[in-house]
Amino acid sequence: MRAVKLQLATKTLLNSGAFQWKKVPAEELRMAGARVDLQPSRYVRTVWAGRPVGAVRNLKVQTAHNSRDILFRLEWPDESKDTDFGDGSVFPDAASVIFPLKGDAPLETMGSPRSPINAWYWRANFATDEARNRSCQGYGTEEDSPERQVQARARWEDGRWYVVFARPLSANGKTNVKLSSAHPAKVAFAVWEGSSQERGGLHSCSRQWLDLVIE
């Protein structure tokens, strides 16, 4: 995966409908459902045993930078726009851009104590442009980072979500992934479909870490 350099303002690229995104190559990713047997909650393992997990099976990703910020544009099909918690049968749609903070962190468990991850997290009930910068050492260990430099802008239209994440390339703090054109990085993606009761560790995830090269 390559982050293309564009001489454009971040506020322009945060608009998922900006025509400049048409110049950016897209990666079509096959997604897989999270493993139920690895979930930390016995209740979840019991209730979800034998049930399909990972309603979103295809994700389109584009990435670009303007020397200051790096941006990821995610697009996927979703017939329902779920923006809030319902009666236990519906949850907000969500998405995440994931990076290993140390080595090849285990993606199928969202990191480990020895190999944590950094996740940029958006959920459909967040305020406009809001995203969370999280660190994780395995399922059920998510913590919001004090370094809140991530933003996201989303729209749902004609049965599809379009979400753009942005963060400065240079970001301090031990829970922030280091990104630079001088060094390739690894990246992965996760998507939650709220109408399928997906939340927490129940989601679709890209099958493996992808190489990220920043032009």
VOZA-853539 format. One record per residue (C-alpha): x, y, z; residue in one letter. Coordinates in steps of 0.1 Angstrom, whole numbers, plus 5000, padded with zeros to 4 digits. Example, Ala and Ser with C-alpha at 12.3 -4.5 7.8 and 13.67 -1.06 7.14 Angstrom:
VOZA-853539
512349555078a;513749895071s;
This chain:
VOZA-853539
500050005000m;501450344990r;500650685005a;500650914975v;501851274980k;499351544972l;499851924975q;496551984991l;495252115024a;494151845050t;490652005052k;490251935015t;491351575017l;489151505048l;486251545024n;485751185011s;483951324980g;486851554970a;487651484933f;491351474941q;490851124957w;490150994922k;493951044915k;494850814944v;495150434937p;492850214957a;493449884974e;490549634975e;490849435006l;489249105016r;488149115052m;487748825076a;485648795108g;487348805142a;487748475159r;485148415186v;487348175206d;489848445212l;487348695228q;488048765264p;484448745275s;483048405283r;479548545276y;480548655241v;482348325234r;479248135244t;476548355227v;478548395195w;479748035192a;478747915157g;477448255146r;479048445117p;481248735126v;482449005102g;479549125081a;481749355060v;483849135037r;485249395012n;486949725020l;488349984996k;491350185010v;493250484996q;496050675014t;497751005007a;499851265025h;500651635021n;504051625039s;502251735071r;499351485076d;498751135064i;495151035055l;493350705049f;490050705030r;487950395037l;484850285018e;482649985023w;479049875017p;476449895045d;472749895038e;471950055071s;473250375087k;473650285124d;474650595144t;473650505179d;473050225204f;469650055201g;467949805224d;470849555223g;470349445187s;471949745170v;475149925177f;476950215160p;478950135128d;482650185133a;486050155116a;489750165126s;493150205111v;495649985130i;499449985133f;501849765152p;503949965178l;506549685182k;507449425157g;504749225140d;502149245167a;499548965166p;496749115145l;494148845153e;494148945190t;494649315184m;498149315199g;499649165230s;501349285262p;504749255245r;503649385211s;500949655215p;499149825186i;498050185179n;494450215166a;492850515151w;489150455159y;485950625145w;482450545155r;479250665139a;477950825171n;481051045176f;480951415170a;481851555136t;485551515129d;486051315162e;488251005163a;489950825192r;493650745193n;493950415211r;496550175223s;495749805227c;497649505241q;494949245232g;491149225231y;489549405259g;492549625268t;491749935246e;492850265262e;492350605248d;495650785244s;496251135258p;497851215225e;494651315206r;495951405172q;493751185151v;490551315134q;488051155111a;485251275089r;482451035076a;479451025054r;476950755046w;475350775011e;473450524990d;474250225011g;477950295016r;480150445043w;483050685034y;485450765062v;488650965061v;491150945089f;493951205093a;496951245116r;500151445115p;503051235101l;505151355130s;503451265163a;505151235197n;504250995224g;504850625231k;501350525220t;501650695186n;503050495157v;506050655140k;505450725103l;508050855079s;508850835042s;512250715053a;510950385068h;508150155056p;505450075081a;502749815086k;499049885086v;495749695089a;492049785090f;488949685110a;485149755104v;482149705127w;478649675113e;476349785140g;473149625126s;474849285129s;475449355167q;479249395161e;481149575188r;484249535209g;486349245195g;483549145171l;484349295138h;485849245103s;489549275099c;492049275071s;493648935070r;497249035076q;499549335081w;500049535049l;503249715039d;502850095039l;505250305019v;505050685021i;506250864990e;
